[in-house]
Amino acid sequence: MIIIESKFDKEYSTQWLQEVNYLSDHGVKYSFVKTVNGISTYKYAKTLELFKTLSEFYENVYYKAK
């Protein structure tokens, strides 16, 4: 039997400021920011609150704007 170890990011990340602002406005704070070549990546702990808020963002903001 072959065992494959895979690595995964323990944090959710985004570079989209509209998403960052929505999360912040709804009480979800990022864990840290990493900036490389002038591009900021916001990292969040993967929590139920984060995913519920992201679901609301995509349902009520992103898809309604189209």
Phi and psi in radians as a Rosetta constraint file:
Dihedral C 1 N 2 CA 2 C 2 CIRCULARHARMONIC -1.803 0.35
Dihedral N 2 CA 2 C 2 N 3 CIRCULARHARMONIC 2.247 0.35
Dihedral C 2 N 3 CA 3 C 3 CIRCULARHARMONIC -1.870 0.35
Dihedral N 3 CA 3 C 3 N 4 CIRCULARHARMONIC 2.142 0.35
Dihedral C 3 N 4 CA 4 C 4 CIRCULARHARMONIC -1.877 0.35
Dihedral N 4 CA 4 C 4 N 5 CIRCULARHARMONIC 2.097 0.35
Dihedral C 4 N 5 CA 5 C 5 CIRCULARHARMONIC -1.610 0.35
Dihedral N 5 CA 5 C 5 N 6 CIRCULARHARMONIC 2.187 0.35
Dihedral C 5 N 6 CA 6 C 6 CIRCULARHARMONIC -2.029 0.35
Dihedral N 6 CA 6 C 6 N 7 CIRCULARHARMONIC 2.549 0.35
Dihedral C 6 N 7 CA 7 C 7 CIRCULARHARMONIC -1.746 0.35
Dihedral N 7 CA 7 C 7 N 8 CIRCULARHARMONIC 2.540 0.35
Dihedral C 7 N 8 CA 8 C 8 CIRCULARHARMONIC -2.437 0.35
Dihedral N 8 CA 8 C 8 N 9 CIRCULARHARMONIC 2.715 0.35
Dihedral C 8 N 9 CA 9 C 9 CIRCULARHARMONIC -1.342 0.35
Dihedral N 9 CA 9 C 9 N 10 CIRCULARHARMONIC 2.181 0.35
Dihedral C 9 N 10 CA 10 C 10 CIRCULARHARMONIC -1.394 0.35
Dihedral N 10 CA 10 C 10 N 11 CIRCULARHARMONIC -0.151 0.35
Dihedral C 10 N 11 CA 11 C 11 CIRCULARHARMONIC -2.027 0.35
Dihedral N 11 CA 11 C 11 N 12 CIRCULARHARMONIC 2.663 0.35
Dihedral C 11 N 12 CA 12 C 12 CIRCULARHARMONIC -1.489 0.35
Dihedral N 12 CA 12 C 12 N 13 CIRCULARHARMONIC 2.431 0.35
Dihedral C 12 N 13 CA 13 C 13 CIRCULARHARMONIC -2.272 0.35
Dihedral N 13 CA 13 C 13 N 14 CIRCULARHARMONIC 2.610 0.35
Dihedral C 13 N 14 CA 14 C 14 CIRCULARHARMONIC -2.612 0.35
Dihedral N 14 CA 14 C 14 N 15 CIRCULARHARMONIC 2.668 0.35
Dihedral C 14 N 15 CA 15 C 15 CIRCULARHARMONIC -2.044 0.35
Dihedral N 15 CA 15 C 15 N 16 CIRCULARHARMONIC -0.005 0.35
Dihedral C 15 N 16 CA 16 C 16 CIRCULARHARMONIC -1.514 0.35
Dihedral N 16 CA 16 C 16 N 17 CIRCULARHARMONIC 1.962 0.35
Dihedral C 16 N 17 CA 17 C 17 CIRCULARHARMONIC -1.133 0.35
Dihedral N 17 CA 17 C 17 N 18 CIRCULARHARMONIC -0.534 0.35
Dihedral C 17 N 18 CA 18 C 18 CIRCULARHARMONIC -1.090 0.35
Dihedral N 18 CA 18 C 18 N 19 CIRCULARHARMONIC -0.703 0.35
Dihedral C 18 N 19 CA 19 C 19 CIRCULARHARMONIC -1.191 0.35
Dihedral N 19 CA 19 C 19 N 20 CIRCULARHARMONIC -0.754 0.35
Dihedral C 19 N 20 CA 20 C 20 CIRCULARHARMONIC -1.043 0.35
Dihedral N 20 CA 20 C 20 N 21 CIRCULARHARMONIC -0.802 0.35
Dihedral C 20 N 21 CA 21 C 21 CIRCULARHARMONIC -1.132 0.35
Dihedral N 21 CA 21 C 21 N 22 CIRCULARHARMONIC -0.714 0.35
Dihedral C 21 N 22 CA 22 C 22 CIRCULARHARMONIC -1.098 0.35
Dihedral N 22 CA 22 C 22 N 23 CIRCULARHARMONIC -0.807 0.35
Dihedral C 22 N 23 CA 23 C 23 CIRCULARHARMONIC -1.058 0.35
Dihedral N 23 CA 23 C 23 N 24 CIRCULARHARMONIC -0.790 0.35
Dihedral C 23 N 24 CA 24 C 24 CIRCULARHARMONIC -1.098 0.35
Dihedral N 24 CA 24 C 24 N 25 CIRCULARHARMONIC -0.762 0.35
Dihedral C 24 N 25 CA 25 C 25 CIRCULARHARMONIC -1.099 0.35
Dihedral N 25 CA 25 C 25 N 26 CIRCULARHARMONIC -0.397 0.35
Dihedral C 25 N 26 CA 26 C 26 CIRCULARHARMONIC -1.860 0.35
Dihedral N 26 CA 26 C 26 N 27 CIRCULARHARMONIC 0.355 0.35
Dihedral C 26 N 27 CA 27 C 27 CIRCULARHARMONIC 1.467 0.35
Dihedral N 27 CA 27 C 27 N 28 CIRCULARHARMONIC 0.156 0.35
Dihedral C 27 N 28 CA 28 C 28 CIRCULARHARMONIC -1.747 0.35
Dihedral N 28 CA 28 C 28 N 29 CIRCULARHARMONIC 1.996 0.35
Dihedral C 28 N 29 CA 29 C 29 CIRCULARHARMONIC -1.755 0.35
Dihedral N 29 CA 29 C 29 N 30 CIRCULARHARMONIC 2.507 0.35
Dihedral C 29 N 30 CA 30 C 30 CIRCULARHARMONIC -1.316 0.35
Dihedral N 30 CA 30 C 30 N 31 CIRCULARHARMONIC 2.695 0.35
Dihedral C 30 N 31 CA 31 C 31 CIRCULARHARMONIC -1.393 0.35
Dihedral N 31 CA 31 C 31 N 32 CIRCULARHARMONIC -0.739 0.35
Dihedral C 31 N 32 CA 32 C 32 CIRCULARHARMONIC -2.860 0.35
Dihedral N 32 CA 32 C 32 N 33 CIRCULARHARMONIC 2.896 0.35
Dihedral C 32 N 33 CA 33 C 33 CIRCULARHARMONIC -2.125 0.35
Dihedral N 33 CA 33 C 33 N 34 CIRCULARHARMONIC 2.366 0.35
Dihedral C 33 N 34 CA 34 C 34 CIRCULARHARMONIC -2.065 0.35
Dihedral N 34 CA 34 C 34 N 35 CIRCULARHARMONIC 2.166 0.35
Dihedral C 34 N 35 CA 35 C 35 CIRCULARHARMONIC -1.998 0.35
Dihedral N 35 CA 35 C 35 N 36 CIRCULARHARMONIC 2.138 0.35
Dihedral C 35 N 36 CA 36 C 36 CIRCULARHARMONIC -2.262 0.35
Dihedral N 36 CA 36 C 36 N 37 CIRCULARHARMONIC 2.200 0.35
Dihedral C 36 N 37 CA 37 C 37 CIRCULARHARMONIC 0.920 0.35
Dihedral N 37 CA 37 C 37 N 38 CIRCULARHARMONIC 0.672 0.35
Dihedral C 37 N 38 CA 38 C 38 CIRCULARHARMONIC 1.393 0.35
Dihedral N 38 CA 38 C 38 N 39 CIRCULARHARMONIC 0.057 0.35
Dihedral C 38 N 39 CA 39 C 39 CIRCULARHARMONIC -1.876 0.35
Dihedral N 39 CA 39 C 39 N 40 CIRCULARHARMONIC 2.099 0.35
Dihedral C 39 N 40 CA 40 C 40 CIRCULARHARMONIC -1.592 0.35
Dihedral N 40 CA 40 C 40 N 41 CIRCULARHARMONIC 2.293 0.35
Dihedral C 40 N 41 CA 41 C 41 CIRCULARHARMONIC -1.996 0.35
Dihedral N 41 CA 41 C 41 N 42 CIRCULARHARMONIC 2.133 0.35
Dihedral C 41 N 42 CA 42 C 42 CIRCULARHARMONIC -1.666 0.35
Dihedral N 42 CA 42 C 42 N 43 CIRCULARHARMONIC 2.271 0.35
Dihedral C 42 N 43 CA 43 C 43 CIRCULARHARMONIC -1.952 0.35
Dihedral N 43 CA 43 C 43 N 44 CIRCULARHARMONIC 2.388 0.35
Dihedral C 43 N 44 CA 44 C 44 CIRCULARHARMONIC -2.209 0.35
Dihedral N 44 CA 44 C 44 N 45 CIRCULARHARMONIC 2.525 0.35
Dihedral C 44 N 45 CA 45 C 45 CIRCULARHARMONIC -1.164 0.35
Dihedral N 45 CA 45 C 45 N 46 CIRCULARHARMONIC 2.402 0.35
Dihedral C 45 N 46 CA 46 C 46 CIRCULARHARMONIC -1.355 0.35
Dihedral N 46 CA 46 C 46 N 47 CIRCULARHARMONIC 1.793 0.35
Dihedral C 46 N 47 CA 47 C 47 CIRCULARHARMONIC -2.227 0.35
Dihedral N 47 CA 47 C 47 N 48 CIRCULARHARMONIC 2.866 0.35
Dihedral C 47 N 48 CA 48 C 48 CIRCULARHARMONIC -1.071 0.35
Dihedral N 48 CA 48 C 48 N 49 CIRCULARHARMONIC -0.713 0.35
Dihedral C 48 N 49 CA 49 C 49 CIRCULARHARMONIC -1.039 0.35
Dihedral N 49 CA 49 C 49 N 50 CIRCULARHARMONIC -0.747 0.35
Dihedral C 49 N 50 CA 50 C 50 CIRCULARHARMONIC -1.041 0.35
Dihedral N 50 CA 50 C 50 N 51 CIRCULARHARMONIC -0.867 0.35
Dihedral C 50 N 51 CA 51 C 51 CIRCULARHARMONIC -1.238 0.35
Dihedral N 51 CA 51 C 51 N 52 CIRCULARHARMONIC -0.575 0.35
Dihedral C 51 N 52 CA 52 C 52 CIRCULARHARMONIC -1.123 0.35
Dihedral N 52 CA 52 C 52 N 53 CIRCULARHARMONIC -0.761 0.35
Dihedral C 52 N 53 CA 53 C 53 CIRCULARHARMONIC -1.184 0.35
Dihedral N 53 CA 53 C 53 N 54 CIRCULARHARMONIC -0.682 0.35
Dihedral C 53 N 54 CA 54 C 54 CIRCULARHARMONIC -1.106 0.35
Dihedral N 54 CA 54 C 54 N 55 CIRCULARHARMONIC -0.681 0.35
Dihedral C 54 N 55 CA 55 C 55 CIRCULARHARMONIC -1.065 0.35
Dihedral N 55 CA 55 C 55 N 56 CIRCULARHARMONIC -0.781 0.35
Dihedral C 55 N 56 CA 56 C 56 CIRCULARHARMONIC -1.093 0.35
Dihedral N 56 CA 56 C 56 N 57 CIRCULARHARMONIC -0.722 0.35
Dihedral C 56 N 57 CA 57 C 57 CIRCULARHARMONIC -1.040 0.35
Dihedral N 57 CA 57 C 57 N 58 CIRCULARHARMONIC -0.879 0.35
Dihedral C 57 N 58 CA 58 C 58 CIRCULARHARMONIC -1.220 0.35
Dihedral N 58 CA 58 C 58 N 59 CIRCULARHARMONIC -0.587 0.35
Dihedral C 58 N 59 CA 59 C 59 CIRCULARHARMONIC -1.284 0.35
Dihedral N 59 CA 59 C 59 N 60 CIRCULARHARMONIC -0.790 0.35
Dihedral C 59 N 60 CA 60 C 60 CIRCULARHARMONIC -1.688 0.35
Dihedral N 60 CA 60 C 60 N 61 CIRCULARHARMONIC -0.361 0.35
Dihedral C 60 N 61 CA 61 C 61 CIRCULARHARMONIC -1.988 0.35
Dihedral N 61 CA 61 C 61 N 62 CIRCULARHARMONIC -1.026 0.35
Dihedral C 61 N 62 CA 62 C 62 CIRCULARHARMONIC -1.122 0.35
Dihedral N 62 CA 62 C 62 N 63 CIRCULARHARMONIC -0.907 0.35
Dihedral C 62 N 63 CA 63 C 63 CIRCULARHARMONIC -1.346 0.35
Dihedral N 63 CA 63 C 63 N 64 CIRCULARHARMONIC -0.419 0.35
Dihedral C 63 N 64 CA 64 C 64 CIRCULARHARMONIC -1.339 0.35
Dihedral N 64 CA 64 C 64 N 65 CIRCULARHARMONIC -0.382 0.35
Dihedral C 64 N 65 CA 65 C 65 CIRCULARHARMONIC -1.353 0.35
Dihedral N 65 CA 65 C 65 N 66 CIRCULARHARMONIC -0.245 0.35
